[in-house]
Amino acid sequence: MVSARARFWRWLLDEVVHAPMEPILHPSRNRLLWIGAFTFSGHLLIYGIWGHWVPQPYENVWARLLMAFLALIYVLPKTCRDPTSTESGRLFSIATWIQLPWFFTWMYWMNGGNAAWVASVAAMILIYYHATDWRLATLGLISGGTAGWLSAEFLSGSTHAIEQPLANTVVIVFAWLMGLMLGFSSANLRRARLLNTLSTMGVMAHELRTPLATVNLMGDVLRNLVQHEVPEAKRKKLEELATRLQNLVRSMNRQIDTQISNAQLMRLPREQSAIMAAELVQEVVSQYPYRSSRERDCVQVHIQHDFCFLASRPLFAQVLTNLLKNALHALAAASNAPSPGDLRVDVGIHHGKGRIAVSDDGIGITHEQQQRIFEPFFSTQAGAGNGLGLTFCKNVVETAHGRLSVHSEPGLGAVFMIDLPLNNPADPTEVAPG
C-alpha cells in the first residue's frame, strides 16, 4: 500500500516539477491581439474613471500611459506570430508580470489599500491565474507583489497608510486561494483532456497499423513471386511495386508516429539520453524510405565534427526524418532531376554549439513564408502538407534547449539549422557550414 507521504511526493513530482510550463494558456494569435487591445484601451478608460469620474487618492497619467503602451508587447509580431514559442512565452510573461502583480500592488499601496484597490487586486489575482501557468502565477504574485511594495515604499517617496489591513489581507488571501485552486483545477482538466485525446489517438493508430501490416506482407508476397519463373520485364515491375508498397507503409507509420509524438510533447517530458549526432544522422539517412535509388543517391552526409547532446532519441530521429522529407519534396518540385549532393546533412560545431544542418538545392522558400513557416497548420506545400511537421520539429528542438532556424533564397534552395547545447564540449573550434 502506498503511503500518504509517497503519494504526496509523487504528486509533487508529477504536477509541480515534471509537468511542462504553459506561459500562455490557450495560446492563439487572436487571443493575444484581443488581450493587447483590451489592456491598451482598458488602462486609458480606467484612468478616466479613477482620475475624474470616481477620483481615487492616487492616480498617475504617465504610469497609465506606460502600462497602455506596454500592452503593445502582446501584439508584436514576435509575440503573436507563434504563441507557442519560447520567445512568445517569455515576452508574454514579462509584460503580464509588470501589468498585473507589480503595477496593481504599487497602485494598491499608493492608494492606501482602499476598497476600490482591494477589489482590483483580488480581480488581478484571478486574471493572472487565468492567463498563465499556476506555478508561474504563484511565483509572479510573490515577486511582483514584493517589487510593487518596494516601488511604492522607496521609489515613490511615500505611501498612504492601509485603513483596514486585516480585512484587506483576508480578502486578498481568499482571492489568492481561489485563484490557486482554479488554476490547479484547470491544469488537471487540460491534462485529463490531453490524456483522453492521446488514448484515442493510440487506438486509432493501432487500427491503422493493422491494415498497413497487411500491405507490408503483400510486398513480401510480391518479392517471393519474383523468385519464381517470372519474365524479366514483369520481375522488375513486381520488385518496383513491392518496394513502393513497403516504402509507403514505412512512410505512413512514420506519419502516425509524428502525430502521436507531436501530441505527447504536452505530456511529461520523455527521458532524455546522450545522443551522438553523427550516429543519429547516419541512422536516419540510411533508414529513410526513399522512393527511388536516385533519390537515395542525392543525399550526402558530411561529418566535420561529431558532438553529443541530450534529447529524446526517437523524437529527434523523427525531426531529422521530417527535415529530409521536406528537402526531398523541395528537390522534387524543382525542374531538374536530383543528382548526388543536392541534399546535404552537415554535422559540426558552430559558435560553441552543436549544429546539424540540412541543406537542399530545391525551389527554396520565400521570405514571407519564412516568417510563418514554423506556425501550426501553415504549409508551403499547397495541398500536400498539414502544416504540423515543422511545428513539431521546432517544439522537439526547443525541448532540448536548442534552436531551429532556416535560411533560404527562392530558387536557390534552403538550409535548416539545428543548434544544440553540447553535452561534452570538448573541442568547440571547428565550424559547420551555414
C-alpha positions as CSV (number, residue, x, y, z in Angstrom):
1,M,0.0,0.0,0.0
2,V,1.4,3.4,-1.0
3,S,1.8,5.7,2.0
4,A,0.4,9.3,2.1
5,R,4.0,10.7,2.0
6,A,4.8,8.7,-1.1
7,R,1.6,9.9,-2.8
8,F,2.5,13.5,-1.9
9,W,6.0,13.2,-3.4
10,R,4.6,11.6,-6.5
11,W,2.1,14.4,-6.8
12,L,4.8,17.0,-6.3
13,L,7.0,15.4,-9.0
14,D,4.2,14.9,-11.5
15,E,2.2,18.2,-11.1
16,V,4.9,20.7,-10.0
17,V,8.3,19.5,-11.1
18,H,7.8,17.4,-14.3
19,A,4.6,19.0,-15.7
20,P,5.6,21.3,-18.6
21,M,5.2,25.0,-18.1
22,E,2.5,26.8,-20.1
23,P,3.4,30.5,-20.0
24,I,0.4,31.4,-22.2
25,L,-2.8,29.4,-21.5
26,H,-5.0,28.7,-24.6
27,P,-2.4,30.3,-26.9
28,S,-3.7,31.8,-30.1
29,R,-2.9,34.8,-32.2
30,N,-6.4,36.2,-32.0
31,R,-6.4,35.8,-28.2
32,L,-3.1,37.8,-27.9
33,L,-4.4,40.5,-30.2
34,W,-7.6,40.8,-28.1
35,I,-5.6,40.9,-24.8
36,G,-3.4,43.6,-26.2
37,A,-6.3,45.8,-27.4
38,F,-8.3,45.3,-24.2
39,T,-5.3,46.1,-22.0
40,F,-4.3,49.2,-24.0
41,S,-7.8,50.7,-24.0
42,G,-8.6,49.5,-20.5
43,H,-5.8,51.5,-18.9
44,L,-6.9,54.7,-20.7
45,L,-10.5,54.0,-19.7
46,I,-9.7,53.3,-16.0
47,Y,-7.6,56.4,-15.8
48,G,-10.6,58.4,-16.9
49,I,-12.8,56.7,-14.3
50,W,-10.3,56.7,-11.3
51,G,-8.9,60.1,-12.2
52,H,-12.0,62.1,-13.0
53,W,-15.3,60.3,-12.7
54,V,-14.7,58.4,-9.4
55,P,-11.5,60.1,-8.1
56,Q,-9.0,58.0,-6.1
57,P,-6.4,59.2,-3.7
58,Y,-3.7,58.5,-6.2
59,E,-3.8,58.2,-10.0
60,N,-0.9,58.8,-12.4
61,V,-1.4,59.6,-16.1
62,W,2.2,58.7,-17.0
63,A,2.0,55.4,-15.3
64,R,-1.2,54.6,-17.1
65,L,0.3,55.6,-20.5
66,L,3.3,53.5,-19.8
67,M,1.2,50.4,-19.0
68,A,-1.0,51.1,-22.0
69,F,1.9,51.2,-24.4
70,L,3.5,48.2,-22.6
71,A,0.4,46.2,-23.7
72,L,1.6,46.5,-27.3
73,I,4.0,43.7,-26.5
74,Y,1.1,41.4,-26.8
75,V,0.5,42.4,-30.4
76,L,4.1,42.4,-31.5
77,P,4.8,40.0,-34.5
78,K,7.4,38.2,-32.3
79,T,4.8,37.5,-29.7
80,C,1.6,36.7,-31.6
81,R,3.1,35.1,-34.7
82,D,3.7,31.8,-32.9
83,P,2.2,32.0,-29.3
84,T,3.5,28.5,-28.6
85,S,7.2,29.5,-29.0
86,T,9.6,30.1,-26.1
87,E,10.2,33.7,-27.2
88,S,6.5,34.5,-27.2
89,G,6.1,32.9,-23.8
90,R,9.0,35.0,-22.4
91,L,7.6,38.3,-23.8
92,F,4.1,37.5,-22.6
93,S,5.4,36.6,-19.1
94,I,7.4,39.8,-18.7
95,A,4.6,42.1,-19.9
96,T,2.0,40.3,-17.8
97,W,4.2,40.4,-14.7
98,I,4.6,44.2,-15.0
99,Q,1.0,44.8,-15.9
100,L,-0.6,42.7,-13.2
101,P,1.2,41.9,-9.9
102,W,3.8,44.8,-10.0
103,F,1.5,47.6,-11.2
104,F,-1.6,46.6,-9.2
105,T,0.4,46.1,-6.0
106,W,2.1,49.5,-6.5
107,M,-1.2,51.3,-7.0
108,Y,-2.8,49.4,-4.1
109,W,-0.1,50.8,-1.7
110,M,-0.2,54.3,-3.2
111,N,-4.0,54.4,-2.7
112,G,-3.7,53.2,0.9
113,G,-5.4,49.9,0.2
114,N,-8.9,51.4,-0.2
115,A,-12.0,49.4,-1.2
116,A,-11.6,50.0,-5.0
117,W,-8.0,48.8,-5.0
118,V,-8.7,45.8,-2.7
119,A,-11.3,44.7,-5.3
120,S,-8.8,45.5,-8.1
121,V,-6.1,43.4,-6.6
122,A,-8.5,40.4,-6.0
123,A,-9.6,40.6,-9.6
124,M,-5.9,40.8,-10.8
125,I,-5.1,37.6,-8.9
126,L,-7.9,35.7,-10.6
127,I,-6.9,37.1,-14.0
128,Y,-3.3,36.2,-13.5
129,Y,-4.1,32.5,-12.8
130,H,-6.4,32.5,-15.8
131,A,-3.7,33.9,-18.1
132,T,-0.7,31.8,-17.2
133,D,0.5,28.6,-15.6
134,W,-0.5,28.4,-11.9
135,R,3.2,27.9,-10.8
136,L,4.3,31.0,-12.8
137,A,1.3,33.0,-11.4
138,T,2.3,32.0,-7.8
139,L,5.9,33.0,-8.3
140,G,4.8,36.1,-10.1
141,L,2.5,37.2,-7.4
142,I,5.2,36.8,-4.7
143,S,7.9,38.6,-6.7
144,G,5.7,41.2,-8.3
145,G,3.9,42.0,-5.1
146,T,7.2,42.5,-3.3
147,A,8.5,44.6,-6.2
148,G,5.3,46.7,-6.2
149,W,5.5,47.3,-2.5
150,L,9.2,48.3,-2.7
151,S,8.4,50.6,-5.6
152,A,5.7,52.3,-3.6
153,E,7.8,52.5,-0.5
154,F,11.1,53.7,-1.9
155,L,10.7,55.0,-5.5
156,S,7.5,57.0,-5.0
157,G,8.7,58.6,-1.7
158,S,5.7,57.8,0.5
159,T,2.6,55.6,0.7
160,H,-0.8,56.1,2.3
161,A,-1.5,54.1,5.5
162,I,-3.7,51.0,4.9
163,E,-7.1,51.7,6.5
164,Q,-8.2,48.1,7.2
165,P,-5.1,45.9,6.9
166,L,-6.6,42.8,8.4
167,A,-9.8,42.9,6.4
168,N,-7.8,43.6,3.2
169,T,-5.5,40.7,3.9
170,V,-8.4,38.3,4.4
171,V,-9.9,39.4,1.0
172,I,-6.6,39.2,-0.8
173,V,-5.7,35.8,0.7
174,F,-9.1,34.5,-0.2
175,A,-8.7,35.6,-3.8
176,W,-5.3,34.1,-3.9
177,L,-6.6,30.7,-2.6
178,M,-9.4,30.7,-5.1
179,G,-7.0,31.6,-7.9
180,L,-4.7,28.9,-6.9
181,M,-7.5,26.3,-6.7
182,L,-8.9,27.3,-10.1
183,G,-5.5,27.4,-11.7
184,F,-4.6,23.9,-10.4
185,S,-8.0,22.5,-11.4
186,S,-7.7,24.0,-14.8
187,A,-4.3,22.3,-15.2
188,N,-5.7,19.0,-14.2
189,L,-8.6,19.4,-16.6
190,R,-6.3,20.2,-19.5
191,R,-4.1,17.2,-18.6
192,A,-7.1,14.8,-18.4
193,R,-8.4,16.0,-21.8
194,L,-4.9,15.5,-23.3
195,L,-4.6,12.0,-21.9
196,N,-8.0,11.1,-23.3
197,T,-7.0,12.5,-26.7
198,L,-3.8,10.6,-26.6
199,S,-5.7,7.4,-25.7
200,T,-8.0,7.9,-28.6
201,M,-5.0,8.5,-30.9
202,G,-3.4,5.3,-29.7
203,V,-6.5,3.3,-30.5
204,M,-6.7,4.8,-34.0
205,A,-3.0,4.3,-34.6
206,H,-3.4,0.6,-33.6
207,E,-6.3,0.2,-36.0
208,L,-4.4,1.9,-38.8
209,R,-1.2,-0.1,-38.3
210,T,-3.2,-3.4,-38.8
211,P,-4.0,-2.9,-42.5
212,L,-0.6,-1.3,-43.0
213,A,1.0,-4.5,-41.8
214,T,-1.2,-6.4,-44.3
215,V,0.0,-4.2,-47.1
216,N,3.6,-4.8,-46.0
217,L,3.0,-8.5,-46.1
218,M,1.7,-8.1,-49.7
219,G,5.0,-6.5,-50.6
220,D,6.8,-9.6,-49.2
221,V,4.4,-11.8,-51.2
222,L,5.3,-9.9,-54.4
223,R,9.0,-10.3,-53.7
224,N,8.6,-14.0,-53.2
225,L,6.7,-14.2,-56.5
226,V,9.8,-12.7,-58.2
227,Q,11.9,-15.7,-57.1
228,H,9.8,-18.0,-59.3
229,E,9.9,-18.2,-63.1
230,V,8.7,-14.7,-64.0
231,P,9.7,-12.9,-67.1
232,E,12.3,-10.2,-66.7
233,A,10.0,-7.3,-67.6
234,K,7.4,-8.4,-65.1
235,R,10.1,-9.2,-62.5
236,K,11.3,-5.6,-62.5
237,K,7.8,-4.2,-62.3
238,L,6.9,-6.6,-59.3
239,E,10.1,-5.6,-57.5
240,E,9.3,-1.9,-58.0
241,L,5.8,-2.4,-56.8
242,A,6.9,-4.3,-53.7
243,T,9.4,-1.6,-52.9
244,R,6.8,1.2,-53.3
245,L,4.3,-0.6,-51.2
246,Q,6.7,-1.1,-48.3
247,N,8.1,2.4,-48.6
248,L,4.5,3.6,-48.4
249,V,3.9,1.5,-45.3
250,R,7.0,2.9,-43.6
251,S,6.1,6.4,-44.5
252,M,2.6,6.0,-43.1
253,N,3.9,4.5,-39.9
254,R,6.3,7.5,-39.5
255,Q,3.4,9.9,-40.0
256,I,1.4,8.1,-37.3
257,D,4.5,8.3,-35.0
258,T,4.9,12.0,-35.8
259,Q,1.3,12.9,-34.9
260,I,1.4,10.9,-31.6
261,S,4.8,12.4,-30.7
262,N,3.5,15.9,-31.5
263,A,0.7,15.5,-29.0
264,Q,2.9,13.8,-26.4
265,L,5.1,16.9,-26.3
266,M,2.4,18.4,-24.0
267,R,2.8,15.5,-21.5
268,L,5.5,14.9,-19.0
269,P,8.9,15.2,-20.9
270,R,10.3,11.9,-22.1
271,E,13.5,10.5,-20.7
272,Q,16.5,12.2,-22.3
273,S,19.6,10.4,-23.2
274,A,23.1,11.3,-24.6
275,I,23.0,11.2,-28.4
276,M,25.9,11.3,-30.8
277,A,24.9,13.5,-33.6
278,A,26.8,11.7,-36.4
279,E,25.4,8.3,-35.4
280,L,21.9,9.5,-35.3
281,V,22.1,11.3,-38.7
282,Q,23.7,8.3,-40.4
283,E,21.0,6.0,-39.0
284,V,18.1,8.3,-40.1
285,V,19.6,8.8,-43.6
286,S,20.2,5.1,-44.1
287,Q,16.7,4.0,-42.9
288,Y,14.7,6.7,-44.7
289,P,12.1,5.2,-47.1
290,Y,13.4,6.7,-50.3
291,R,11.1,6.5,-53.4
292,S,14.0,5.6,-55.7
293,S,17.7,4.8,-55.8
294,R,18.3,8.2,-57.5
295,E,16.6,9.9,-54.6
296,R,18.8,8.0,-52.1
297,D,22.0,8.8,-54.0
298,C,21.3,12.6,-53.9
299,V,21.7,12.6,-50.1
300,Q,25.2,13.1,-48.7
301,V,26.3,13.2,-45.1
302,H,29.4,15.3,-44.1
303,I,30.7,14.8,-40.5
304,Q,33.1,17.7,-39.8
305,H,33.0,17.4,-36.0
306,D,30.8,14.9,-34.1
307,F,29.2,16.1,-30.9
308,C,27.0,14.8,-28.1
309,F,23.7,16.3,-26.9
310,L,20.9,15.5,-24.5
311,A,17.4,14.8,-26.0
312,S,14.8,12.1,-26.7
313,R,16.3,9.9,-29.4
314,P,13.1,8.8,-31.0
315,L,11.8,12.3,-31.2
316,F,15.0,13.7,-32.7
317,A,15.1,10.9,-35.3
318,Q,11.6,12.0,-36.3
319,V,12.8,15.6,-36.6
320,L,15.5,14.6,-39.0
321,T,13.1,12.5,-40.9
322,N,10.7,15.4,-41.3
323,L,13.5,17.7,-42.5
324,L,14.7,15.1,-45.0
325,K,11.2,14.6,-46.3
326,N,10.7,18.4,-46.8
327,A,14.1,18.7,-48.5
328,L,13.3,15.8,-50.9
329,H,9.9,17.4,-51.6
330,A,11.6,20.7,-52.5
331,L,14.0,18.9,-54.8
332,A,11.1,17.0,-56.5
333,A,9.4,20.4,-57.0
334,A,12.4,21.6,-58.9
335,S,12.6,21.0,-62.6
336,N,15.9,19.1,-62.7
337,A,16.3,15.5,-61.6
338,P,18.2,15.2,-58.3
339,S,21.9,14.4,-58.5
340,P,24.4,13.5,-55.8
341,G,25.0,16.3,-53.4
342,D,21.7,18.1,-54.0
343,L,20.7,17.3,-50.4
344,R,23.4,17.5,-47.7
345,V,23.4,16.9,-44.0
346,D,26.3,18.5,-42.2
347,V,27.3,17.8,-38.6
348,G,29.7,20.1,-36.8
349,I,30.3,22.8,-34.2
350,H,29.2,26.4,-34.7
351,H,29.9,29.1,-32.1
352,G,30.3,26.6,-29.3
353,K,27.1,24.7,-30.0
354,G,26.5,21.5,-32.0
355,R,24.9,22.1,-35.4
356,I,23.0,19.7,-37.7
357,A,22.3,21.5,-41.0
358,V,20.0,20.0,-43.7
359,S,20.6,21.8,-47.0
360,D,18.9,21.3,-50.3
361,D,19.2,22.8,-53.8
362,G,15.4,22.8,-54.3
363,I,12.9,25.5,-55.1
364,G,13.6,27.5,-51.9
365,I,11.3,29.4,-49.6
366,T,10.1,32.9,-50.0
367,H,10.9,35.5,-47.3
368,E,7.2,35.9,-46.5
369,Q,6.8,32.1,-46.0
370,Q,9.9,32.0,-43.8
371,Q,8.2,34.4,-41.4
372,R,5.4,31.8,-40.8
373,I,7.0,28.5,-41.6
374,F,7.0,27.3,-38.0
375,E,3.4,28.3,-37.3
376,P,1.0,25.4,-36.7
377,F,-1.1,24.4,-39.8
378,F,0.9,26.7,-42.1
379,S,2.4,24.8,-45.1
380,T,4.4,25.8,-48.1
381,Q,3.3,22.6,-49.8
382,A,-0.2,23.6,-51.1
383,G,-2.5,20.6,-50.7
384,A,0.3,18.2,-49.7
385,G,1.2,19.1,-46.1
386,N,-0.7,19.5,-42.9
387,G,1.5,22.3,-41.5
388,L,2.4,20.4,-38.4
389,G,5.7,18.8,-39.3
390,L,8.0,21.9,-38.8
391,T,6.0,22.9,-35.7
392,F,6.7,19.5,-34.3
393,C,10.4,19.9,-35.2
394,K,10.7,23.3,-33.5
395,N,9.0,22.0,-30.3
396,V,11.3,19.0,-30.1
397,V,14.4,21.1,-30.6
398,E,13.3,23.7,-28.1
399,T,12.5,21.0,-25.6
400,A,16.2,20.0,-25.8
401,H,17.1,23.7,-25.2
402,G,18.1,24.1,-28.8
403,R,17.1,26.3,-31.7
404,L,15.7,25.5,-35.2
405,S,16.2,28.2,-37.8
406,V,16.0,28.5,-41.6
407,H,17.9,30.4,-44.3
408,S,16.6,30.3,-47.9
409,E,16.5,32.2,-51.1
410,P,13.8,31.4,-53.7
411,G,15.2,29.2,-56.4
412,L,18.4,28.7,-54.5
413,G,17.4,26.0,-52.0
414,A,17.1,26.1,-48.2
415,V,19.2,25.3,-45.1
416,F,17.5,24.2,-41.9
417,M,19.9,24.5,-38.9
418,I,19.5,22.8,-35.6
419,D,21.8,24.4,-32.9
420,L,22.1,22.4,-29.7
421,P,24.0,22.8,-26.4
422,L,26.8,20.4,-26.1
423,N,26.8,17.6,-23.6
424,N,30.5,17.2,-23.8
425,P,32.0,20.4,-25.2
426,A,35.5,19.0,-25.8
427,D,36.6,20.9,-28.8
428,P,34.2,23.6,-30.0
429,T,36.7,25.0,-32.5
430,E,35.6,23.6,-35.8
431,V,32.7,25.3,-37.5
432,A,29.9,23.7,-39.6
433,P,28.9,25.4,-42.8
434,G,25.8,27.5,-42.8
